[in-house]
Amino acid sequence: MALFETTFPPYVPFGSRTLSGGEDGTDVAVLQTVYNQSLKVMNPPQGPLGQPISVTGIYDFATGQAVRNVQSYFGTSVDGVAGPNTYFLFGQGVDDHVTYGGPRYGSRTLSQGNTGGDVTVLQNRLNLFRYSSILGGPADGIFGPKTTAAVAQFQIDAIANGDTGLETNGVVTVGTFDATWIYTYAGGRGLFTGRNGFDVMFIQVLLRKLGFYGGAITGFYDGATQAAVIGFQQSAGISTDGVVGQSTYYQLGLRNQVPAPSPYTAPPIGPVTRQVSACCVPLTSATSDLHPYGEASHVVNLAESFESLDVVGFLLPPPSTFGSQYGQYAAQVTDPNTGQVRTFLMTSLPPGGTPSDWGGSLSVGVKVIPVGPVAVVPTPSGSTSGPFGPAVLTGNLGPCPSPSSAGSSGGGDGWTSADTGGPAHGTNSG
C-alpha cells in the first residue's frame, strides 16, 4: 500500500461516503489536499475560499468550514457536509452525478478487460498529460493494453514524486486511485457553461499555459472560458462545441506532454515529516436541558508553526434564550496557570435560518493556546468582551501529546500562480 494510504488510514475511496464531521481516512485527506492545492492556484483566492487547512485525514471543524467555503463560493447549498453536490465540485461524480454511465470512479479495481464509465474517467484524467501519447486517442471506456501501459507510466511518475509503495503493474487500485485524485484534478466529467468547480480551474490553467485563455483562474465555466475552449478546439481541428469532453481532454494532453503532476506540482507525500497532533475532548451541557453537546479539538502543527482550537456545539438553544441582548455564541478557553481567558466568536452552522449548531476556530502561533477549561457562552452579536451569559457547554482541554514525526503532512509547495483578477460570478448547476 502506498505511503498516502499508510499515513492517513483507513483507505476510503474519495466520494464513497458523506462526510459531515468526525470521519477519518484517505478520502478526507484527498479532500483536504485538493482544497489546499486549489487555493494556491487561485492565489489570491477569488471569493470566500478561506485559508489552507492542515492535512490530517480527519474531518474536523476546519475541514467542515473549508467545505462551507467551497459551497458558498460556487453557489451551492451551504451545510459543511461533503455529499454528492460537493464532490461534483471536486470533479467526482457520485450518486445522481455519476458520469459516463457509471460505475462511480473508484468503486472497483480497474485492470485490463474492464469497460465502463469509470474507465472513461481514468482515461480522461491520464489524457491531460503525456499519457495521451500512450493511450493514442480519446477515452473510449475500454481498458485495453494501451491503458495498462499508460497507468503503469503514471505509477512510475507518481513514485518519482515520492509516492512510495505503488506497484507499477498497470492495475488501478487504492493508492493509484488516490494518486489520480490528487495529481490529475480534471477528467471526471464533461465541462460546459454553468458547470463549475476545481476541475474547471485546472482547465483554465492549462488553457492559459497554451495561450488560449487570459482571464482570472476562477473555477467558473463562464463565457471567457467557453471562448477559450472553442479557440483551442478550432486549433486542434475538432468539433467547436465549447464543451470539454473526451476529444478535448485528449487534444489538451497532446499539447501538455509532461508527467503528472508536473508542472502543476502536487504535494510530495514521501519524505516530508508530519509533526501534527490532535486532541479532542467532549463538551457537555451545563444547562438543565441535556440536549446541547459539543467538542473542542486542539491541533498542534509544528511543521507549519501553528496551533488551532476548534469548538463546535450542537443542538444549542437560540442565544436569545438567555436574554434579548444575546445574538451569538462565543467560545472561551482559560489558562489554568494565569487565569487568562481567550474568547473567540462562533458562527451558526449553516448560516441563516434558525440554527442550532455553532462552531468557531482560534488559530494562532505555536505554544500560545492555553490548555484548560473550555466553555461556550452566549454573547452580544460581534462581541468578544461580553457581557456574557451563562455557560451552555463546558469541558476541560488537557495537554495534547507531542507531535510525532511519523508519516507525511501532505503539504508541499503545490501549484503556483501569479494570476489575479476580480471576483468570479456564476452558479453551479450541480
NORCOR-V205774 format. One record per residue. N is the residue number from 1. RES is the residue in three letters. D_FIRST is the distance of its C-alpha to the first C-alpha in Angstrom with 2 decimals. Layout:
BEGIN
N | RES | D_FIRST
N | RES | D_FIRST
END
This chain:
BEGIN
1 | MET | 0.00
2 | ALA | 3.79
3 | LEU | 6.66
4 | PHE | 8.32
5 | GLU | 6.45
6 | THR | 6.90
7 | THR | 10.28
8 | PHE | 11.51
9 | PRO | 10.53
10 | PRO | 11.11
11 | TYR | 9.55
12 | VAL | 12.88
13 | PRO | 13.85
14 | PHE | 16.28
15 | GLY | 19.78
16 | SER | 19.17
17 | ARG | 21.25
18 | THR | 24.12
19 | LEU | 23.58
20 | SER | 26.75
21 | GLY | 26.05
22 | GLY | 24.07
23 | GLU | 20.82
24 | ASP | 17.52
25 | GLY | 14.01
26 | THR | 12.12
27 | ASP | 15.11
28 | VAL | 17.45
29 | ALA | 15.69
30 | VAL | 15.85
31 | LEU | 19.49
32 | GLN | 20.30
33 | THR | 18.90
34 | VAL | 20.79
35 | TYR | 23.83
36 | ASN | 23.97
37 | GLN | 23.59
38 | SER | 26.19
39 | LEU | 28.59
40 | LYS | 28.54
41 | VAL | 29.36
42 | MET | 32.16
43 | ASN | 33.57
44 | PRO | 35.95
45 | PRO | 34.54
46 | GLN | 36.89
47 | GLY | 37.73
48 | PRO | 36.43
49 | LEU | 32.76
50 | GLY | 32.82
51 | GLN | 30.82
52 | PRO | 27.18
53 | ILE | 25.29
54 | SER | 22.83
55 | VAL | 19.15
56 | THR | 18.21
57 | GLY | 16.41
58 | ILE | 19.64
59 | TYR | 22.27
60 | ASP | 25.18
61 | PHE | 28.69
62 | ALA | 27.98
63 | THR | 25.34
64 | GLY | 27.86
65 | GLN | 30.48
66 | ALA | 28.40
67 | VAL | 28.10
68 | ARG | 31.84
69 | ASN | 32.45
70 | VAL | 30.65
71 | GLN | 32.55
72 | SER | 35.82
73 | TYR | 35.42
74 | PHE | 34.74
75 | GLY | 37.34
76 | THR | 35.56
77 | SER | 36.16
78 | VAL | 35.24
79 | ASP | 33.70
80 | GLY | 30.51
81 | VAL | 28.54
82 | ALA | 25.67
83 | GLY | 26.66
84 | PRO | 27.26
85 | ASN | 29.77
86 | THR | 27.68
87 | TYR | 24.53
88 | PHE | 26.94
89 | LEU | 27.85
90 | PHE | 24.26
91 | GLY | 24.54
92 | GLN | 22.61
93 | GLY | 24.89
94 | VAL | 24.83
95 | ASP | 27.45
96 | ASP | 30.77
97 | HIS | 29.21
98 | VAL | 26.89
99 | THR | 27.72
100 | TYR | 28.74
101 | GLY | 29.36
102 | GLY | 25.83
103 | PRO | 23.60
104 | ARG | 21.78
105 | TYR | 19.16
106 | GLY | 15.67
107 | SER | 17.23
108 | ARG | 16.09
109 | THR | 13.96
110 | LEU | 16.08
111 | SER | 17.09
112 | GLN | 20.42
113 | GLY | 23.22
114 | ASN | 22.19
115 | THR | 24.79
116 | GLY | 25.26
117 | GLY | 25.31
118 | ASP | 21.55
119 | VAL | 21.67
120 | THR | 24.51
121 | VAL | 22.56
122 | LEU | 19.77
123 | GLN | 22.59
124 | ASN | 24.47
125 | ARG | 21.66
126 | LEU | 21.22
127 | ASN | 25.02
128 | LEU | 25.60
129 | PHE | 24.49
130 | ARG | 25.13
131 | TYR | 23.19
132 | SER | 26.43
133 | SER | 28.10
134 | ILE | 25.65
135 | LEU | 25.90
136 | GLY | 29.65
137 | GLY | 30.70
138 | PRO | 30.16
139 | ALA | 27.56
140 | ASP | 28.88
141 | GLY | 26.21
142 | ILE | 25.87
143 | PHE | 22.61
144 | GLY | 24.28
145 | PRO | 23.77
146 | LYS | 24.24
147 | THR | 21.51
148 | THR | 19.13
149 | ALA | 20.33
150 | ALA | 20.09
151 | VAL | 16.44
152 | ALA | 15.69
153 | GLN | 17.78
154 | PHE | 16.15
155 | GLN | 12.70
156 | ILE | 14.73
157 | ASP | 16.38
158 | ALA | 13.38
159 | ILE | 12.26
160 | ALA | 15.94
161 | ASN | 15.83
162 | GLY | 13.45
163 | ASP | 10.06
164 | THR | 8.60
165 | GLY | 5.50
166 | LEU | 6.48
167 | GLU | 8.48
168 | THR | 12.12
169 | ASN | 13.30
170 | GLY | 14.78
171 | VAL | 13.01
172 | VAL | 12.15
173 | THR | 9.58
174 | VAL | 7.50
175 | GLY | 6.47
176 | THR | 9.60
177 | PHE | 11.69
178 | ASP | 11.18
179 | ALA | 12.02
180 | THR | 15.07
181 | TRP | 16.20
182 | ILE | 16.29
183 | TYR | 17.47
184 | THR | 19.89
185 | TYR | 21.68
186 | ALA | 24.22
187 | GLY | 24.66
188 | GLY | 23.90
189 | ARG | 27.65
190 | GLY | 31.03
191 | LEU | 32.72
192 | PHE | 36.44
193 | THR | 39.09
194 | GLY | 38.36
195 | ARG | 34.62
196 | ASN | 33.15
197 | GLY | 29.84
198 | PHE | 27.32
199 | ASP | 26.84
200 | VAL | 30.62
201 | MET | 30.32
202 | PHE | 27.96
203 | ILE | 30.52
204 | GLN | 33.32
205 | VAL | 31.71
206 | LEU | 31.26
207 | LEU | 34.82
208 | ARG | 36.15
209 | LYS | 34.53
210 | LEU | 36.21
211 | GLY | 39.52
212 | PHE | 40.00
213 | TYR | 39.42
214 | GLY | 41.26
215 | GLY | 40.72
216 | ALA | 38.68
217 | ILE | 34.93
218 | THR | 35.12
219 | GLY | 32.72
220 | PHE | 35.88
221 | TYR | 36.72
222 | ASP | 40.39
223 | GLY | 43.27
224 | ALA | 42.47
225 | THR | 38.93
226 | GLN | 40.30
227 | ALA | 42.94
228 | ALA | 40.39
229 | VAL | 38.39
230 | ILE | 41.66
231 | GLY | 42.64
232 | PHE | 39.40
233 | GLN | 39.78
234 | GLN | 43.33
235 | SER | 42.30
236 | ALA | 39.68
237 | GLY | 42.23
238 | ILE | 40.42
239 | SER | 41.65
240 | THR | 42.67
241 | ASP | 41.78
242 | GLY | 40.06
243 | VAL | 36.93
244 | VAL | 33.50
245 | GLY | 32.26
246 | GLN | 30.59
247 | SER | 33.29
248 | THR | 33.35
249 | TYR | 29.59
250 | TYR | 29.91
251 | GLN | 33.00
252 | LEU | 31.53
253 | GLY | 28.63
254 | LEU | 31.16
255 | ARG | 32.66
256 | ASN | 29.44
257 | GLN | 28.18
258 | VAL | 25.62
259 | PRO | 21.84
260 | ALA | 19.94
261 | PRO | 20.09
262 | SER | 23.20
263 | PRO | 25.83
264 | TYR | 24.52
265 | THR | 22.24
266 | ALA | 19.20
267 | PRO | 18.16
268 | PRO | 16.33
269 | ILE | 13.09
270 | GLY | 13.06
271 | PRO | 15.96
272 | VAL | 17.67
273 | THR | 18.66
274 | ARG | 18.63
275 | GLN | 21.89
276 | VAL | 22.09
277 | SER | 23.24
278 | ALA | 24.53
279 | CYS | 27.08
280 | CYS | 28.52
281 | VAL | 31.87
282 | PRO | 33.79
283 | LEU | 37.10
284 | THR | 39.74
285 | SER | 42.92
286 | ALA | 45.98
287 | THR | 48.27
288 | SER | 50.11
289 | ASP | 47.83
290 | LEU | 44.69
291 | HIS | 42.63
292 | PRO | 41.33
293 | TYR | 38.06
294 | GLY | 35.41
295 | GLU | 33.02
296 | ALA | 32.79
297 | SER | 29.55
298 | HIS | 29.74
299 | VAL | 27.07
300 | VAL | 27.35
301 | ASN | 25.61
302 | LEU | 26.86
303 | ALA | 24.90
304 | GLU | 26.81
305 | SER | 29.90
306 | PHE | 30.50
307 | GLU | 30.71
308 | SER | 31.08
309 | LEU | 32.59
310 | ASP | 31.95
311 | VAL | 34.42
312 | VAL | 34.58
313 | GLY | 37.28
314 | PHE | 37.48
315 | LEU | 40.63
316 | LEU | 42.87
317 | PRO | 46.51
318 | PRO | 47.97
319 | PRO | 48.84
320 | SER | 52.46
321 | THR | 52.58
322 | PHE | 53.37
323 | GLY | 55.95
324 | SER | 56.75
325 | GLN | 55.95
326 | TYR | 52.23
327 | GLY | 50.12
328 | GLN | 46.67
329 | TYR | 44.44
330 | ALA | 43.42
331 | ALA | 41.03
332 | GLN | 42.38
333 | VAL | 40.82
334 | THR | 43.24
335 | ASP | 43.00
336 | PRO | 44.31
337 | ASN | 45.71
338 | THR | 47.73
339 | GLY | 48.10
340 | GLN | 47.04
341 | VAL | 45.64
342 | ARG | 43.18
343 | THR | 43.60
344 | PHE | 41.63
345 | LEU | 42.17
346 | MET | 40.06
347 | THR | 40.02
348 | SER | 40.23
349 | LEU | 37.23
350 | PRO | 37.75
351 | PRO | 40.57
352 | GLY | 43.96
353 | GLY | 45.38
354 | THR | 45.85
355 | PRO | 42.60
356 | SER | 41.68
357 | ASP | 38.37
358 | TRP | 38.40
359 | GLY | 35.96
360 | GLY | 36.23
361 | SER | 34.38
362 | LEU | 35.67
363 | SER | 33.81
364 | VAL | 35.40
365 | GLY | 34.96
366 | VAL | 33.24
367 | LYS | 35.16
368 | VAL | 37.62
369 | ILE | 36.70
370 | PRO | 38.71
371 | VAL | 37.25
372 | GLY | 39.64
373 | PRO | 41.10
374 | VAL | 39.88
375 | ALA | 42.16
376 | VAL | 42.43
377 | VAL | 46.03
378 | PRO | 48.05
379 | THR | 49.51
380 | PRO | 51.71
381 | SER | 49.81
382 | GLY | 48.39
383 | SER | 49.62
384 | THR | 47.71
385 | SER | 51.01
386 | GLY | 52.20
387 | PRO | 54.29
388 | PHE | 51.49
389 | GLY | 51.81
390 | PRO | 50.75
391 | ALA | 47.16
392 | VAL | 45.36
393 | LEU | 42.06
394 | THR | 41.56
395 | GLY | 38.93
396 | ASN | 38.23
397 | LEU | 35.45
398 | GLY | 34.62
399 | PRO | 33.16
400 | CYS | 29.51
401 | PRO | 27.49
402 | SER | 27.01
403 | PRO | 23.85
404 | SER | 21.25
405 | SER | 19.65
406 | ALA | 16.09
407 | GLY | 13.48
408 | SER | 14.62
409 | SER | 17.30
410 | GLY | 16.24
411 | GLY | 19.82
412 | GLY | 21.40
413 | ASP | 24.44
414 | GLY | 23.44
415 | TRP | 25.87
416 | THR | 29.47
417 | SER | 32.59
418 | ALA | 36.24
419 | ASP | 37.04
420 | THR | 39.46
421 | GLY | 41.63
422 | GLY | 43.23
423 | PRO | 41.73
424 | ALA | 40.15
425 | HIS | 41.74
426 | GLY | 40.75
427 | THR | 39.04
428 | ASN | 36.04
429 | SER | 36.93
430 | GLY | 33.75
END
